[in-house]
Amino acid sequence: MYSTTTTALDFSQLRQRLMGAVTVPGDAAWDTARQAWNLAVDQRPVAVAEPETVADVVAVVNFARERGLRVAAQGTGHSAAPIASLHDTILVKTHRMRVVEIDPDERRVRAQAGALWADVVIPASEHGLAALAGSSHDVGVVGYTLGGGVSWLARKHGLAANSVTAIQLVTADGRVVLTDAHHEPDLFWALRGGGGNFGVVTAIELELHPVAEVYAGMLAYPWERSREVLRAWRAWARTAPDEITTAARIMQIPAFSKIPEPVRGRKLVVIDGAYLGNEREGIELLAQLRELGPEIDTFTLMPPAGLLGIHMDPPGPVPGTGDGALLDVLPNEAIDALVEVAGPGSDSPLLSVELRQLGGALERARDGHGAAATMEGDFALFAVGMAPHAAAVAAIKAHLDVVQAAVCEWDAGRRYLNFTESAVDTRRAYSGPAYRRLQAVKTLVDPDDVFRANHPIAPIG
């Protein structure tokens, strides 16, 4: 049903309907408008719309549907790589819609589609409240949450998708729908873990948790001790309480000026995370890891806003290539296999190979959960490298395959789509019944497959 000749399309009517901007090939702002946060992704849609209002989004969706075009919504473009093509697609970049409203009495936040986690976490923290936020300040709230969302509070409070209390979106027929547990509950279920397949989300409402302070930070050890440290961390994690969520990474940190001096240009093995408890308990909890003698130790009490900085994520857009997996059990043999291909002597081109601690609330389905009910496996793996040019992309992709092959014996058999930067069969992220239900909802709200997501769910038939 989709046109293959878009060069003759007249976007002047759409420009007249929007308060925001519409940019097409040939415009001076074209390359800037189509750019994703991940600079290694070359996005080539038929046009880029930057709405400022819900009415703008409605106008874009109606314009696209009437002309046989598709629509792809994007907040930041952190996870833009899996989209194979934006041919005959209007890219809707929601970054101009960033209004955030905190209700400290109800412990709720309502964020527009383009809001970043810094827009939510910092004001919420001032009220002694914490969101189940991403590890970086400039990750988009909506995309992260629709894909599941594993925060530094995840083992205590579960997936961010299941902290959602309401979602406003524009559907394929141009309707503005407010969905929650009582209004269009099947759609509400699908959105919470089903990604951007069902419409353009224009606002999202989430629970906040009463957290005045957390004991959080990082422990960094010499790279040469990767095997020893990861083995010790894995043993420690077996009995760690749900109140702590950590990650362990083998890192080769670039010498960028914006990276803090103590780690700039270093090769390290790093354990970072957050504990929901007091300082005395936190010190006791980390004693076993501190006995290893970290070279850097930044764990301290901090407000929830401090969690945006502990993972040392890039301060702005960068070119990167990465991919992930969900892993089970991870005996010492698995740790050894990972270090062999990512640690000292491996000649790995990867910036970071991370194991994110799962379990706790992440393995227990919450009442009223969405399509992403739980996280399969004990750990989430995510490996990434800097990819400023084609040769680097090829080298990193090749080594990502090496890393995944090294640990395939311990693969949990399910994918976590927020840590999946390649095109995969989306069915691998869900149980069979859940995927069939997602398809049924897609068929109901978007039977012509107007919306193009980075991890697509096709309508039935």
C-alpha positions in Angstrom: 0.0 0.0 0.0 3.0 2.3 0.4 4.1 4.7 -2.2 7.6 4.3 -3.7 7.7 7.8 -5.2 8.0 10.4 -2.5 10.0 13.0 -4.4 6.9 14.5 -5.8 5.1 14.8 -2.5 4.1 18.4 -1.5 4.8 18.9 2.2 3.8 22.6 2.2 0.3 21.6 3.4 1.8 19.8 6.4 4.0 22.8 7.2 1.0 25.0 7.2 -0.8 22.8 9.7 2.1 22.5 12.2 3.3 24.9 14.9 6.5 22.8 14.7 8.9 22.2 11.8 8.9 20.0 8.7 12.2 19.3 7.0 12.8 17.5 3.7 15.8 16.5 1.7 17.4 19.6 0.2 16.5 21.9 3.1 19.5 23.5 4.9 18.6 21.9 8.2 18.1 18.4 6.7 21.2 16.7 8.0 20.7 18.1 11.5 17.0 17.3 11.5 17.4 13.6 10.5 20.3 13.0 12.9 19.8 10.4 15.7 21.6 10.5 19.1 23.6 7.6 17.9 25.7 9.4 15.2 26.6 6.1 13.6 23.0 5.7 12.3 22.3 7.3 8.9 18.6 8.0 9.0 17.0 8.8 5.6 13.3 9.3 6.0 11.1 11.0 3.4 10.7 14.0 5.8 11.3 14.9 9.4 8.5 16.4 11.5 9.2 18.1 14.8 5.9 18.7 16.5 5.3 21.1 19.3 1.7 20.1 20.2 -0.5 17.0 20.2 -2.4 18.6 17.4 0.8 18.7 15.4 1.2 15.0 15.9 -2.4 14.4 14.7 -1.7 16.4 11.6 1.4 14.4 10.8 -0.3 11.0 11.3 -3.3 12.1 9.2 -1.0 13.5 6.4 1.1 10.3 6.3 -1.9 7.9 6.3 -3.7 9.8 3.6 -0.7 9.6 1.3 0.3 6.0 2.0 3.3 6.9 4.1 4.5 5.4 7.3 5.4 7.1 10.6 8.3 6.5 13.0 8.3 8.2 16.3 11.7 9.1 17.9 12.5 10.9 21.1 16.3 10.9 21.1 17.5 8.1 18.7 19.6 6.2 21.2 18.2 3.0 19.8 17.8 3.9 16.2 20.1 1.3 14.7 17.7 -1.6 14.5 15.4 0.2 12.0 16.4 -1.3 8.7 14.9 1.5 6.6 12.9 4.7 6.8 11.9 4.6 3.2 8.5 6.2 2.6 8.4 7.2 6.3 8.0 10.5 8.1 10.3 10.6 11.1 8.5 12.3 14.0 11.1 13.7 16.4 9.3 14.7 19.6 12.2 16.6 21.3 10.3 19.9 21.3 7.6 18.4 23.6 9.4 18.4 26.9 7.0 19.7 29.5 7.2 17.8 32.8 4.8 18.1 35.7 5.6 16.6 39.1 2.8 15.9 41.6 4.7 15.2 44.9 1.5 14.5 46.9 0.3 11.8 44.5 3.9 10.7 43.7 3.3 11.0 40.0 5.1 12.6 37.1 3.5 13.4 33.7 6.1 13.9 31.0 5.6 14.9 27.4 7.0 12.7 24.6 10.3 14.5 24.2 11.2 14.6 27.9 14.6 13.3 28.9 15.3 11.6 32.2 17.1 14.7 33.5 13.9 16.6 33.0 12.2 14.2 35.4 14.8 13.0 37.8 16.2 16.3 38.9 12.9 18.0 39.9 11.5 14.8 41.4 14.7 14.4 43.5 14.1 17.8 45.0 10.8 16.4 46.5 12.6 13.3 47.8 11.2 11.2 45.0 12.8 8.8 42.5 11.7 7.5 39.1 12.7 4.2 37.7 15.0 6.1 35.3 17.7 5.3 32.8 21.3 5.5 33.7 22.0 8.6 31.5 20.6 12.1 31.8 19.7 12.4 28.1 17.9 9.1 27.5 14.3 9.7 26.5 11.7 8.9 29.1 9.1 7.5 26.6 11.3 5.2 24.4 13.2 3.8 27.4 9.9 3.0 29.3 8.0 1.6 26.4 10.8 -0.9 25.9 10.9 -2.0 29.5 13.4 0.1 31.4 15.9 -1.4 33.8 16.9 1.3 36.4 19.3 1.5 39.3 16.2 0.7 41.5 15.0 -2.2 39.3 15.7 -5.2 41.6 13.5 -3.5 44.2 10.8 -1.9 42.1 10.8 -3.9 38.8 10.7 -2.6 35.2 9.9 1.1 34.5 7.2 0.0 32.1 5.2 -1.4 35.0 5.4 1.9 36.9 3.3 3.6 34.1 -0.1 4.7 35.2 -1.4 6.4 32.0 -0.3 7.0 28.4 -1.6 9.5 25.8 -1.0 8.7 22.2 -2.2 9.4 18.7 -3.4 6.3 16.9 -3.2 5.5 13.1 -6.7 6.9 12.5 -5.7 10.2 14.1 -7.5 9.8 17.4 -6.0 11.1 20.6 -6.4 8.3 23.1 -5.8 8.4 26.9 -5.3 4.9 28.0 -4.8 3.4 31.5 -5.8 0.3 33.4 -9.5 1.2 32.9 -9.6 2.8 29.5 -8.5 0.7 26.5 -6.7 -1.7 28.9 -5.5 -4.0 26.1 -3.7 -1.1 24.4 -2.4 0.0 27.8 -1.0 -3.5 28.4 0.7 -3.6 24.9 2.3 -0.2 25.2 4.1 -1.1 28.4 6.8 -3.2 26.8 5.6 -3.4 23.2 7.6 -0.3 22.1 6.5 2.2 19.5 4.4 -0.1 17.4 0.9 1.2 18.4 1.0 4.9 17.9 2.9 8.1 18.6 3.0 8.6 22.4 2.6 12.2 23.3 2.7 12.0 27.1 3.3 9.4 29.8 2.5 9.3 33.5 4.6 7.3 35.9 4.8 6.4 39.6 7.5 8.0 41.7 9.0 6.3 44.8 9.8 8.0 48.1 13.6 8.1 48.1 15.5 10.9 49.8 18.9 9.4 49.4 20.6 6.3 48.0 24.1 4.9 48.7 25.5 4.8 45.2 28.7 5.1 43.1 31.4 3.0 41.6 34.3 0.8 42.5 37.1 0.7 39.8 40.0 -1.8 39.6 42.9 -2.3 37.2 41.9 -3.9 33.9 44.4 -6.7 34.5 42.2 -7.9 37.4 39.0 -8.4 35.3 38.7 -12.1 35.8 39.3 -11.9 39.6 36.9 -9.0 40.1 34.1 -10.3 37.9 34.3 -13.7 39.6 34.1 -12.1 43.0 31.2 -9.8 42.0 29.3 -12.7 40.5 29.7 -14.7 43.8 28.7 -11.6 45.8 25.6 -11.0 43.6 24.2 -14.4 44.5 23.1 -13.3 47.9 22.7 -9.5 47.4 19.4 -8.1 48.6 16.8 -6.7 46.2 17.6 -3.2 47.5 20.8 -3.1 45.5 21.2 -3.1 41.7 24.7 -3.2 40.2 26.5 -3.6 37.0 30.0 -4.8 36.2 31.9 -3.6 33.2 35.2 -4.3 31.4 36.0 -0.8 30.1 38.5 0.8 27.7 37.7 4.5 28.3 38.5 7.0 25.6 40.6 10.1 26.4 37.9 12.6 25.9 38.2 15.9 27.7 34.6 15.6 29.2 35.4 12.3 30.9 36.5 12.7 34.5 40.3 12.8 34.9 40.6 9.7 37.2 39.3 7.4 34.5 40.1 9.3 31.3 42.0 7.1 28.9 42.1 4.2 31.3 41.4 0.5 31.0 39.4 -0.6 34.1 37.0 -3.1 35.4 34.2 -1.2 37.1 31.3 -2.1 39.5 28.7 0.6 39.9 25.2 0.6 41.3 22.8 1.9 44.0 21.6 0.7 47.3 18.2 1.7 48.8 19.3 1.9 52.4 21.4 3.9 54.8 25.2 4.4 54.6 26.1 1.9 57.4 24.2 -0.9 55.7 25.7 0.1 52.4 29.2 -0.1 53.7 28.5 -3.5 55.2 27.0 -4.7 52.0 30.0 -3.7 49.8 32.6 -4.9 52.3 33.3 -8.0 50.3 33.9 -6.0 47.1 36.0 -3.4 48.9 38.3 -6.2 50.3 39.5 -6.6 46.7 41.1 -3.1 47.0 39.5 -0.9 44.4 41.7 1.8 43.0 38.7 4.3 42.9 35.8 4.2 45.3 33.0 6.8 44.9 30.2 5.2 46.8 28.5 7.7 49.0 25.0 8.9 50.0 23.4 11.0 47.3 20.0 12.3 46.2 18.3 10.3 43.4 19.5 12.9 40.9 23.0 11.8 41.5 22.2 8.4 39.9 22.3 10.1 36.5 26.1 10.4 36.7 27.4 7.2 38.2 27.5 5.1 35.0 29.7 7.6 33.2 27.5 7.5 30.1 28.6 9.8 27.2 27.6 13.5 27.9 26.1 13.9 24.5 25.6 12.2 21.1 28.3 9.8 19.9 28.7 7.3 17.1 28.4 3.8 18.6 27.6 0.2 17.7 26.4 -2.3 20.3 24.3 -5.3 21.1 23.2 -7.4 24.0 21.8 -10.6 25.4 20.1 -12.1 28.5 22.3 -14.6 30.4 21.5 -17.3 32.9 23.5 -18.6 35.9 27.0 -17.5 34.7 29.4 -19.9 36.4 33.1 -19.0 36.6 33.5 -20.6 33.2 31.2 -18.0 31.7 33.1 -15.2 33.3 36.4 -16.6 32.1 35.0 -16.9 28.5 33.8 -13.2 28.6 37.2 -11.9 29.9 39.0 -14.0 27.3 37.2 -12.1 24.5 36.8 -8.6 26.1 39.6 -8.2 28.7 43.4 -8.1 28.8 45.0 -9.8 25.8 41.8 -9.9 23.8 42.6 -7.1 21.4 38.9 -6.1 21.8 37.9 -2.8 20.1 34.9 -2.5 22.5 34.5 0.5 24.8 32.5 -1.4 27.4 31.2 -5.0 28.0 28.6 -4.8 30.7 26.8 -7.3 32.9 23.7 -5.7 34.5 22.5 -7.5 37.6 18.9 -8.7 37.3 16.7 -10.8 39.6 14.7 -9.6 42.6 11.5 -7.7 41.5 12.6 -8.1 37.9 11.7 -11.8 38.0 8.4 -11.4 39.7 5.4 -10.4 37.6 3.6 -7.4 39.1 -0.2 -7.2 39.4 -1.5 -5.3 36.3 1.8 -5.6 34.5 2.3 -4.8 30.8 3.7 -6.8 27.9 7.1 -6.7 29.6 6.2 -8.5 32.8 9.6 -9.8 33.9 13.2 -10.0 32.8 14.4 -13.5 31.9 17.9 -14.5 33.2 20.3 -13.5 35.9 22.2 -10.8 34.0 21.7 -8.5 31.0 24.8 -8.3 28.7 25.4 -5.2 26.7 28.6 -4.6 24.7 29.4 -1.4 22.8 32.2 0.3 20.9 32.8 3.7 19.4 32.2 3.7 15.6 33.2 7.0 14.0 33.8 5.4 10.5 32.8 2.4 8.5 35.9 0.4 9.3 35.3 0.8 13.0 31.7 -0.2 12.6 32.8 -3.4 10.8 35.4 -4.2 13.5 33.0 -3.7 16.3 30.2 -5.7 14.8 32.6 -8.6 14.2 33.8 -8.5 17.8 30.2 -8.2 19.1 29.6 -11.6 17.4 32.7 -12.9 19.1 31.5 -11.8 22.5 28.0 -13.2 22.0 29.4 -16.5 20.8 31.7 -16.8 23.8 28.7 -16.7 26.2 26.0 -18.4 24.0 26.0 -21.5 26.2 24.5 -19.4 29.0 22.0 -17.4 26.8 18.6 -17.3 28.5 16.8 -17.6 25.2 15.0 -14.3 25.4 16.0 -10.8 24.2 15.6 -7.5 26.1 14.8 -5.0 23.3 16.3 -1.9 25.0 19.7 -3.7 24.9 19.2 -5.0 21.4 20.8 -2.8 18.8 20.4 -5.1 15.8 17.4 -6.2 13.8 16.1 -9.5 15.4 12.9 -11.5 15.4 10.9 -9.5 17.9 9.1 -12.6 19.0 12.3 -13.5 20.9 11.5 -10.8 23.4 8.1 -12.3 24.5 6.4 -15.5 25.5 4.2 -17.0 22.7 0.9 -15.9 24.3 2.2 -12.4 25.0 3.4 -11.9 21.4 0.1 -13.2 20.0 -1.7 -10.7 22.2 0.6 -7.9 21.0 -0.2 -8.8 17.4 -3.9 -8.7 18.2 -3.7 -5.2 19.7 -1.6 -4.1 16.7 -4.2 -5.5 14.3 -6.9 -3.6 16.2 -5.3 -0.2 16.4 -3.0 -0.2 13.4 -4.1 -2.8 10.8 -2.3 -1.1 7.9 1.0 -1.0 9.8 1.4 2.7 9.6 3.8 2.9 12.6 7.3 1.8 12.1 9.2 0.8 15.3 12.8 -0.2 15.8 11.6 -3.6 16.9 8.5 -4.2 14.8 5.4 -6.2 15.7 3.3 -6.9 12.5 -0.5 -7.0 12.4 -2.0 -10.4 11.9 -2.2 -11.2 8.2 
